[in-house]
């Protein structure tokens, strides 16, 4: 009986720990989408989606209102309103409304200080910005907000097994009446 109790409590704790780990991992793998807003009356807007991938960060830009391109895009230090003109990361130029680039950084690192995604009018007119999105801490997914029912199920099973172990423990601790 003592062995069953220990096994139930141990399994319950292991399953509860697995649930917490699964939920945190899911939250860290969430894609984050920011809105690219037009600048300088360009009529160009869209989205910048950041997805963690294999130790890096994939940045997908999708825009409407742009020509066939290519139109350069970068991540600059600063904000849309006030930026450092020297880019920190060069993104693939936007062609036919889209671009995908994988960077060796994280969204958390980018959001630690002000950064912004800037889309330029053309390679010849880099100083003319046509769309922008600020990268800020409010844009980051918050831990524990993952859309993961698996974590909740494992957590419930783990807690149930731990409770079963405690019930078995109490039963085995009761004195037995002797005749």
ABEGO torsion letter per residue (X at the ends): XAAAAAAAAAAAAAAAAAAAAAAAAAAAABBBBBBBBBBGGAGBBEBBBBBBBGGBBBBBBBBBGBBAOBBBBBBBBEBAABBBABBABBBBBBBGGBBBBBBBBBAAAAAABBBBBBBBABAABAABBABBBBBBAAABBBBGABBBAAAAAAAAAAAAAAAAAAAAAAAAABBBBBX
